[in-house]
Amino acid sequence: MEEHTHKKYWQRNLKYLALLLLIWFIVSYGCGILFADQLNEINFIGFPLGFWFAQQGSIYVFVILIFIYVRLMNKLDHEFDVDEI
């Protein structure tokens, strides 16, 4: 892979990472801490929604974001012809 292509590949990779980590931060910190009081007025599966995000929701979102990252990176690898298959 030439230098320009390599740099472009890593810029997109870092963009994906930053976006996905920002989403996780908003869900875990925002929904679990900052907006917990407002979200606790809503019940989800019998629990206040803010409590649910703080205890389980952010973990679920993190796992989902891992799968999204894998899919994005597989597409990026294929686009830059560095995929394994």
Phi and psi restraints in degrees (range 20) as a CNS / XPLOR table:
assign (resid 1 and name C) (resid 2 and name N)
       (resid 2 and name CA) (resid 2 and name C) 1.0 -73.9 20.0 2
assign (resid 2 and name N) (resid 2 and name CA)
       (resid 2 and name C) (resid 3 and name N) 1.0 165.7 20.0 2
assign (resid 2 and name C) (resid 3 and name N)
       (resid 3 and name CA) (resid 3 and name C) 1.0 -60.1 20.0 2
assign (resid 3 and name N) (resid 3 and name CA)
       (resid 3 and name C) (resid 4 and name N) 1.0 -44.7 20.0 2
assign (resid 3 and name C) (resid 4 and name N)
       (resid 4 and name CA) (resid 4 and name C) 1.0 -63.8 20.0 2
assign (resid 4 and name N) (resid 4 and name CA)
       (resid 4 and name C) (resid 5 and name N) 1.0 -44.0 20.0 2
assign (resid 4 and name C) (resid 5 and name N)
       (resid 5 and name CA) (resid 5 and name C) 1.0 -66.0 20.0 2
assign (resid 5 and name N) (resid 5 and name CA)
       (resid 5 and name C) (resid 6 and name N) 1.0 -40.2 20.0 2
assign (resid 5 and name C) (resid 6 and name N)
       (resid 6 and name CA) (resid 6 and name C) 1.0 -61.3 20.0 2
assign (resid 6 and name N) (resid 6 and name CA)
       (resid 6 and name C) (resid 7 and name N) 1.0 -43.8 20.0 2
assign (resid 6 and name C) (resid 7 and name N)
       (resid 7 and name CA) (resid 7 and name C) 1.0 -65.8 20.0 2
assign (resid 7 and name N) (resid 7 and name CA)
       (resid 7 and name C) (resid 8 and name N) 1.0 -41.7 20.0 2
assign (resid 7 and name C) (resid 8 and name N)
       (resid 8 and name CA) (resid 8 and name C) 1.0 -64.1 20.0 2
assign (resid 8 and name N) (resid 8 and name CA)
       (resid 8 and name C) (resid 9 and name N) 1.0 -40.4 20.0 2
assign (resid 8 and name C) (resid 9 and name N)
       (resid 9 and name CA) (resid 9 and name C) 1.0 -59.2 20.0 2
assign (resid 9 and name N) (resid 9 and name CA)
       (resid 9 and name C) (resid 10 and name N) 1.0 -48.7 20.0 2
assign (resid 9 and name C) (resid 10 and name N)
       (resid 10 and name CA) (resid 10 and name C) 1.0 -71.2 20.0 2
assign (resid 10 and name N) (resid 10 and name CA)
       (resid 10 and name C) (resid 11 and name N) 1.0 -30.3 20.0 2
assign (resid 10 and name C) (resid 11 and name N)
       (resid 11 and name CA) (resid 11 and name C) 1.0 -64.0 20.0 2
assign (resid 11 and name N) (resid 11 and name CA)
       (resid 11 and name C) (resid 12 and name N) 1.0 -42.9 20.0 2
assign (resid 11 and name C) (resid 12 and name N)
       (resid 12 and name CA) (resid 12 and name C) 1.0 -66.6 20.0 2
assign (resid 12 and name N) (resid 12 and name CA)
       (resid 12 and name C) (resid 13 and name N) 1.0 -40.0 20.0 2
assign (resid 12 and name C) (resid 13 and name N)
       (resid 13 and name CA) (resid 13 and name C) 1.0 -59.9 20.0 2
assign (resid 13 and name N) (resid 13 and name CA)
       (resid 13 and name C) (resid 14 and name N) 1.0 -47.0 20.0 2
assign (resid 13 and name C) (resid 14 and name N)
       (resid 14 and name CA) (resid 14 and name C) 1.0 -66.4 20.0 2
assign (resid 14 and name N) (resid 14 and name CA)
       (resid 14 and name C) (resid 15 and name N) 1.0 -33.4 20.0 2
assign (resid 14 and name C) (resid 15 and name N)
       (resid 15 and name CA) (resid 15 and name C) 1.0 -64.0 20.0 2
assign (resid 15 and name N) (resid 15 and name CA)
       (resid 15 and name C) (resid 16 and name N) 1.0 -44.3 20.0 2
assign (resid 15 and name C) (resid 16 and name N)
       (resid 16 and name CA) (resid 16 and name C) 1.0 -61.4 20.0 2
assign (resid 16 and name N) (resid 16 and name CA)
       (resid 16 and name C) (resid 17 and name N) 1.0 -46.3 20.0 2
assign (resid 16 and name C) (resid 17 and name N)
       (resid 17 and name CA) (resid 17 and name C) 1.0 -60.0 20.0 2
assign (resid 17 and name N) (resid 17 and name CA)
       (resid 17 and name C) (resid 18 and name N) 1.0 -45.9 20.0 2
assign (resid 17 and name C) (resid 18 and name N)
       (resid 18 and name CA) (resid 18 and name C) 1.0 -62.5 20.0 2
assign (resid 18 and name N) (resid 18 and name CA)
       (resid 18 and name C) (resid 19 and name N) 1.0 -43.8 20.0 2
assign (resid 18 and name C) (resid 19 and name N)
       (resid 19 and name CA) (resid 19 and name C) 1.0 -64.4 20.0 2
assign (resid 19 and name N) (resid 19 and name CA)
       (resid 19 and name C) (resid 20 and name N) 1.0 -46.6 20.0 2
assign (resid 19 and name C) (resid 20 and name N)
       (resid 20 and name CA) (resid 20 and name C) 1.0 -67.7 20.0 2
assign (resid 20 and name N) (resid 20 and name CA)
       (resid 20 and name C) (resid 21 and name N) 1.0 -38.7 20.0 2
assign (resid 20 and name C) (resid 21 and name N)
       (resid 21 and name CA) (resid 21 and name C) 1.0 -68.7 20.0 2
assign (resid 21 and name N) (resid 21 and name CA)
       (resid 21 and name C) (resid 22 and name N) 1.0 -33.3 20.0 2
assign (resid 21 and name C) (resid 22 and name N)
       (resid 22 and name CA) (resid 22 and name C) 1.0 -64.5 20.0 2
assign (resid 22 and name N) (resid 22 and name CA)
       (resid 22 and name C) (resid 23 and name N) 1.0 -43.0 20.0 2
assign (resid 22 and name C) (resid 23 and name N)
       (resid 23 and name CA) (resid 23 and name C) 1.0 -60.5 20.0 2
assign (resid 23 and name N) (resid 23 and name CA)
       (resid 23 and name C) (resid 24 and name N) 1.0 -45.4 20.0 2
assign (resid 23 and name C) (resid 24 and name N)
       (resid 24 and name CA) (resid 24 and name C) 1.0 -63.7 20.0 2
assign (resid 24 and name N) (resid 24 and name CA)
       (resid 24 and name C) (resid 25 and name N) 1.0 -40.5 20.0 2
assign (resid 24 and name C) (resid 25 and name N)
       (resid 25 and name CA) (resid 25 and name C) 1.0 -62.6 20.0 2
assign (resid 25 and name N) (resid 25 and name CA)
       (resid 25 and name C) (resid 26 and name N) 1.0 -44.5 20.0 2
assign (resid 25 and name C) (resid 26 and name N)
       (resid 26 and name CA) (resid 26 and name C) 1.0 -62.2 20.0 2
assign (resid 26 and name N) (resid 26 and name CA)
       (resid 26 and name C) (resid 27 and name N) 1.0 -43.1 20.0 2
assign (resid 26 and name C) (resid 27 and name N)
       (resid 27 and name CA) (resid 27 and name C) 1.0 -68.6 20.0 2
assign (resid 27 and name N) (resid 27 and name CA)
       (resid 27 and name C) (resid 28 and name N) 1.0 -47.6 20.0 2
assign (resid 27 and name C) (resid 28 and name N)
       (resid 28 and name CA) (resid 28 and name C) 1.0 -74.3 20.0 2
assign (resid 28 and name N) (resid 28 and name CA)
       (resid 28 and name C) (resid 29 and name N) 1.0 -47.4 20.0 2
assign (resid 28 and name C) (resid 29 and name N)
       (resid 29 and name CA) (resid 29 and name C) 1.0 -83.5 20.0 2
assign (resid 29 and name N) (resid 29 and name CA)
       (resid 29 and name C) (resid 30 and name N) 1.0 -45.8 20.0 2
assign (resid 29 and name C) (resid 30 and name N)
       (resid 30 and name CA) (resid 30 and name C) 1.0 -67.8 20.0 2
assign (resid 30 and name N) (resid 30 and name CA)
       (resid 30 and name C) (resid 31 and name N) 1.0 -55.6 20.0 2
assign (resid 30 and name C) (resid 31 and name N)
       (resid 31 and name CA) (resid 31 and name C) 1.0 -75.4 20.0 2
assign (resid 31 and name N) (resid 31 and name CA)
       (resid 31 and name C) (resid 32 and name N) 1.0 -31.8 20.0 2
assign (resid 31 and name C) (resid 32 and name N)
       (resid 32 and name CA) (resid 32 and name C) 1.0 -85.8 20.0 2
assign (resid 32 and name N) (resid 32 and name CA)
       (resid 32 and name C) (resid 33 and name N) 1.0 -22.8 20.0 2
assign (resid 32 and name C) (resid 33 and name N)
       (resid 33 and name CA) (resid 33 and name C) 1.0 -126.2 20.0 2
assign (resid 33 and name N) (resid 33 and name CA)
       (resid 33 and name C) (resid 34 and name N) 1.0 -60.1 20.0 2
assign (resid 33 and name C) (resid 34 and name N)
       (resid 34 and name CA) (resid 34 and name C) 1.0 -66.0 20.0 2
assign (resid 34 and name N) (resid 34 and name CA)
       (resid 34 and name C) (resid 35 and name N) 1.0 -45.9 20.0 2
assign (resid 34 and name C) (resid 35 and name N)
       (resid 35 and name CA) (resid 35 and name C) 1.0 -104.8 20.0 2
assign (resid 35 and name N) (resid 35 and name CA)
       (resid 35 and name C) (resid 36 and name N) 1.0 19.1 20.0 2
assign (resid 35 and name C) (resid 36 and name N)
       (resid 36 and name CA) (resid 36 and name C) 1.0 -61.8 20.0 2
assign (resid 36 and name N) (resid 36 and name CA)
       (resid 36 and name C) (resid 37 and name N) 1.0 -41.7 20.0 2
assign (resid 36 and name C) (resid 37 and name N)
       (resid 37 and name CA) (resid 37 and name C) 1.0 -62.8 20.0 2
assign (resid 37 and name N) (resid 37 and name CA)
       (resid 37 and name C) (resid 38 and name N) 1.0 -43.2 20.0 2
assign (resid 37 and name C) (resid 38 and name N)
       (resid 38 and name CA) (resid 38 and name C) 1.0 -68.5 20.0 2
assign (resid 38 and name N) (resid 38 and name CA)
       (resid 38 and name C) (resid 39 and name N) 1.0 -40.1 20.0 2
assign (resid 38 and name C) (resid 39 and name N)
       (resid 39 and name CA) (resid 39 and name C) 1.0 -72.1 20.0 2
assign (resid 39 and name N) (resid 39 and name CA)
       (resid 39 and name C) (resid 40 and name N) 1.0 -24.7 20.0 2
assign (resid 39 and name C) (resid 40 and name N)
       (resid 40 and name CA) (resid 40 and name C) 1.0 -68.3 20.0 2
assign (resid 40 and name N) (resid 40 and name CA)
       (resid 40 and name C) (resid 41 and name N) 1.0 -13.3 20.0 2
assign (resid 40 and name C) (resid 41 and name N)
       (resid 41 and name CA) (resid 41 and name C) 1.0 -74.0 20.0 2
assign (resid 41 and name N) (resid 41 and name CA)
       (resid 41 and name C) (resid 42 and name N) 1.0 -15.0 20.0 2
assign (resid 41 and name C) (resid 42 and name N)
       (resid 42 and name CA) (resid 42 and name C) 1.0 -104.5 20.0 2
assign (resid 42 and name N) (resid 42 and name CA)
       (resid 42 and name C) (resid 43 and name N) 1.0 131.9 20.0 2
assign (resid 42 and name C) (resid 43 and name N)
       (resid 43 and name CA) (resid 43 and name C) 1.0 -94.9 20.0 2
assign (resid 43 and name N) (resid 43 and name CA)
       (resid 43 and name C) (resid 44 and name N) 1.0 139.4 20.0 2
assign (resid 43 and name C) (resid 44 and name N)
       (resid 44 and name CA) (resid 44 and name C) 1.0 -133.6 20.0 2
assign (resid 44 and name N) (resid 44 and name CA)
       (resid 44 and name C) (resid 45 and name N) 1.0 113.7 20.0 2
assign (resid 44 and name C) (resid 45 and name N)
       (resid 45 and name CA) (resid 45 and name C) 1.0 54.2 20.0 2
assign (resid 45 and name N) (resid 45 and name CA)
       (resid 45 and name C) (resid 46 and name N) 1.0 38.3 20.0 2
assign (resid 45 and name C) (resid 46 and name N)
       (resid 46 and name CA) (resid 46 and name C) 1.0 83.7 20.0 2
assign (resid 46 and name N) (resid 46 and name CA)
       (resid 46 and name C) (resid 47 and name N) 1.0 3.7 20.0 2
assign (resid 46 and name C) (resid 47 and name N)
       (resid 47 and name CA) (resid 47 and name C) 1.0 -122.0 20.0 2
assign (resid 47 and name N) (resid 47 and name CA)
       (resid 47 and name C) (resid 48 and name N) 1.0 150.7 20.0 2
assign (resid 47 and name C) (resid 48 and name N)
       (resid 48 and name CA) (resid 48 and name C) 1.0 -61.2 20.0 2
assign (resid 48 and name N) (resid 48 and name CA)
       (resid 48 and name C) (resid 49 and name N) 1.0 136.6 20.0 2
assign (resid 48 and name C) (resid 49 and name N)
       (resid 49 and name CA) (resid 49 and name C) 1.0 -61.6 20.0 2
assign (resid 49 and name N) (resid 49 and name CA)
       (resid 49 and name C) (resid 50 and name N) 1.0 -38.5 20.0 2
assign (resid 49 and name C) (resid 50 and name N)
       (resid 50 and name CA) (resid 50 and name C) 1.0 -63.0 20.0 2
assign (resid 50 and name N) (resid 50 and name CA)
       (resid 50 and name C) (resid 51 and name N) 1.0 -41.8 20.0 2
assign (resid 50 and name C) (resid 51 and name N)
       (resid 51 and name CA) (resid 51 and name C) 1.0 -63.6 20.0 2
assign (resid 51 and name N) (resid 51 and name CA)
       (resid 51 and name C) (resid 52 and name N) 1.0 -42.7 20.0 2
assign (resid 51 and name C) (resid 52 and name N)
       (resid 52 and name CA) (resid 52 and name C) 1.0 -61.5 20.0 2
assign (resid 52 and name N) (resid 52 and name CA)
       (resid 52 and name C) (resid 53 and name N) 1.0 -44.6 20.0 2
assign (resid 52 and name C) (resid 53 and name N)
       (resid 53 and name CA) (resid 53 and name C) 1.0 -61.6 20.0 2
assign (resid 53 and name N) (resid 53 and name CA)
       (resid 53 and name C) (resid 54 and name N) 1.0 -41.5 20.0 2
assign (resid 53 and name C) (resid 54 and name N)
       (resid 54 and name CA) (resid 54 and name C) 1.0 -66.7 20.0 2
assign (resid 54 and name N) (resid 54 and name CA)
       (resid 54 and name C) (resid 55 and name N) 1.0 -35.9 20.0 2
assign (resid 54 and name C) (resid 55 and name N)
       (resid 55 and name CA) (resid 55 and name C) 1.0 -91.7 20.0 2
assign (resid 55 and name N) (resid 55 and name CA)
       (resid 55 and name C) (resid 56 and name N) 1.0 -41.0 20.0 2
assign (resid 55 and name C) (resid 56 and name N)
       (resid 56 and name CA) (resid 56 and name C) 1.0 -130.3 20.0 2
assign (resid 56 and name N) (resid 56 and name CA)
       (resid 56 and name C) (resid 57 and name N) 1.0 -36.1 20.0 2
assign (resid 56 and name C) (resid 57 and name N)
       (resid 57 and name CA) (resid 57 and name C) 1.0 -57.8 20.0 2
assign (resid 57 and name N) (resid 57 and name CA)
       (resid 57 and name C) (resid 58 and name N) 1.0 -43.2 20.0 2
assign (resid 57 and name C) (resid 58 and name N)
       (resid 58 and name CA) (resid 58 and name C) 1.0 -67.2 20.0 2
assign (resid 58 and name N) (resid 58 and name CA)
       (resid 58 and name C) (resid 59 and name N) 1.0 -31.6 20.0 2
assign (resid 58 and name C) (resid 59 and name N)
       (resid 59 and name CA) (resid 59 and name C) 1.0 -68.8 20.0 2
assign (resid 59 and name N) (resid 59 and name CA)
       (resid 59 and name C) (resid 60 and name N) 1.0 -44.4 20.0 2
assign (resid 59 and name C) (resid 60 and name N)
       (resid 60 and name CA) (resid 60 and name C) 1.0 -60.7 20.0 2
assign (resid 60 and name N) (resid 60 and name CA)
       (resid 60 and name C) (resid 61 and name N) 1.0 -44.5 20.0 2
assign (resid 60 and name C) (resid 61 and name N)
       (resid 61 and name CA) (resid 61 and name C) 1.0 -62.0 20.0 2
assign (resid 61 and name N) (resid 61 and name CA)
       (resid 61 and name C) (resid 62 and name N) 1.0 -41.0 20.0 2
assign (resid 61 and name C) (resid 62 and name N)
       (resid 62 and name CA) (resid 62 and name C) 1.0 -60.8 20.0 2
assign (resid 62 and name N) (resid 62 and name CA)
       (resid 62 and name C) (resid 63 and name N) 1.0 -43.7 20.0 2
assign (resid 62 and name C) (resid 63 and name N)
       (resid 63 and name CA) (resid 63 and name C) 1.0 -65.2 20.0 2
assign (resid 63 and name N) (resid 63 and name CA)
       (resid 63 and name C) (resid 64 and name N) 1.0 -41.5 20.0 2
assign (resid 63 and name C) (resid 64 and name N)
       (resid 64 and name CA) (resid 64 and name C) 1.0 -62.8 20.0 2
assign (resid 64 and name N) (resid 64 and name CA)
       (resid 64 and name C) (resid 65 and name N) 1.0 -40.7 20.0 2
assign (resid 64 and name C) (resid 65 and name N)
       (resid 65 and name CA) (resid 65 and name C) 1.0 -65.2 20.0 2
assign (resid 65 and name N) (resid 65 and name CA)
       (resid 65 and name C) (resid 66 and name N) 1.0 -30.8 20.0 2
assign (resid 65 and name C) (resid 66 and name N)
       (resid 66 and name CA) (resid 66 and name C) 1.0 -62.4 20.0 2
assign (resid 66 and name N) (resid 66 and name CA)
       (resid 66 and name C) (resid 67 and name N) 1.0 -45.7 20.0 2
assign (resid 66 and name C) (resid 67 and name N)
       (resid 67 and name CA) (resid 67 and name C) 1.0 -65.4 20.0 2
assign (resid 67 and name N) (resid 67 and name CA)
       (resid 67 and name C) (resid 68 and name N) 1.0 -38.0 20.0 2
assign (resid 67 and name C) (resid 68 and name N)
       (resid 68 and name CA) (resid 68 and name C) 1.0 -63.4 20.0 2
assign (resid 68 and name N) (resid 68 and name CA)
       (resid 68 and name C) (resid 69 and name N) 1.0 -42.5 20.0 2
assign (resid 68 and name C) (resid 69 and name N)
       (resid 69 and name CA) (resid 69 and name C) 1.0 -62.7 20.0 2
assign (resid 69 and name N) (resid 69 and name CA)
       (resid 69 and name C) (resid 70 and name N) 1.0 -41.6 20.0 2
assign (resid 69 and name C) (resid 70 and name N)
       (resid 70 and name CA) (resid 70 and name C) 1.0 -61.4 20.0 2
assign (resid 70 and name N) (resid 70 and name CA)
       (resid 70 and name C) (resid 71 and name N) 1.0 -44.3 20.0 2
assign (resid 70 and name C) (resid 71 and name N)
       (resid 71 and name CA) (resid 71 and name C) 1.0 -64.1 20.0 2
assign (resid 71 and name N) (resid 71 and name CA)
       (resid 71 and name C) (resid 72 and name N) 1.0 -45.4 20.0 2
assign (resid 71 and name C) (resid 72 and name N)
       (resid 72 and name CA) (resid 72 and name C) 1.0 -61.0 20.0 2
assign (resid 72 and name N) (resid 72 and name CA)
       (resid 72 and name C) (resid 73 and name N) 1.0 -42.1 20.0 2
assign (resid 72 and name C) (resid 73 and name N)
       (resid 73 and name CA) (resid 73 and name C) 1.0 -70.0 20.0 2
assign (resid 73 and name N) (resid 73 and name CA)
       (resid 73 and name C) (resid 74 and name N) 1.0 -34.9 20.0 2
assign (resid 73 and name C) (resid 74 and name N)
       (resid 74 and name CA) (resid 74 and name C) 1.0 -62.8 20.0 2
assign (resid 74 and name N) (resid 74 and name CA)
       (resid 74 and name C) (resid 75 and name N) 1.0 -41.8 20.0 2
assign (resid 74 and name C) (resid 75 and name N)
       (resid 75 and name CA) (resid 75 and name C) 1.0 -65.1 20.0 2
assign (resid 75 and name N) (resid 75 and name CA)
       (resid 75 and name C) (resid 76 and name N) 1.0 -42.6 20.0 2
assign (resid 75 and name C) (resid 76 and name N)
       (resid 76 and name CA) (resid 76 and name C) 1.0 -64.7 20.0 2
assign (resid 76 and name N) (resid 76 and name CA)
       (resid 76 and name C) (resid 77 and name N) 1.0 -42.8 20.0 2
assign (resid 76 and name C) (resid 77 and name N)
       (resid 77 and name CA) (resid 77 and name C) 1.0 -60.3 20.0 2
assign (resid 77 and name N) (resid 77 and name CA)
       (resid 77 and name C) (resid 78 and name N) 1.0 -42.3 20.0 2
assign (resid 77 and name C) (resid 78 and name N)
       (resid 78 and name CA) (resid 78 and name C) 1.0 -66.3 20.0 2
assign (resid 78 and name N) (resid 78 and name CA)
       (resid 78 and name C) (resid 79 and name N) 1.0 -40.1 20.0 2
assign (resid 78 and name C) (resid 79 and name N)
       (resid 79 and name CA) (resid 79 and name C) 1.0 -62.9 20.0 2
assign (resid 79 and name N) (resid 79 and name CA)
       (resid 79 and name C) (resid 80 and name N) 1.0 -38.2 20.0 2
assign (resid 79 and name C) (resid 80 and name N)
       (resid 80 and name CA) (resid 80 and name C) 1.0 -95.2 20.0 2
assign (resid 80 and name N) (resid 80 and name CA)
       (resid 80 and name C) (resid 81 and name N) 1.0 8.6 20.0 2
assign (resid 80 and name C) (resid 81 and name N)
       (resid 81 and name CA) (resid 81 and name C) 1.0 56.3 20.0 2
assign (resid 81 and name N) (resid 81 and name CA)
       (resid 81 and name C) (resid 82 and name N) 1.0 44.9 20.0 2
assign (resid 81 and name C) (resid 82 and name N)
       (resid 82 and name CA) (resid 82 and name C) 1.0 -123.8 20.0 2
assign (resid 82 and name N) (resid 82 and name CA)
       (resid 82 and name C) (resid 83 and name N) 1.0 19.0 20.0 2
assign (resid 82 and name C) (resid 83 and name N)
       (resid 83 and name CA) (resid 83 and name C) 1.0 -73.9 20.0 2
assign (resid 83 and name N) (resid 83 and name CA)
       (resid 83 and name C) (resid 84 and name N) 1.0 160.2 20.0 2
assign (resid 83 and name C) (resid 84 and name N)
       (resid 84 and name CA) (resid 84 and name C) 1.0 -82.4 20.0 2
assign (resid 84 and name N) (resid 84 and name CA)
       (resid 84 and name C) (resid 85 and name N) 1.0 -22.0 20.0 2
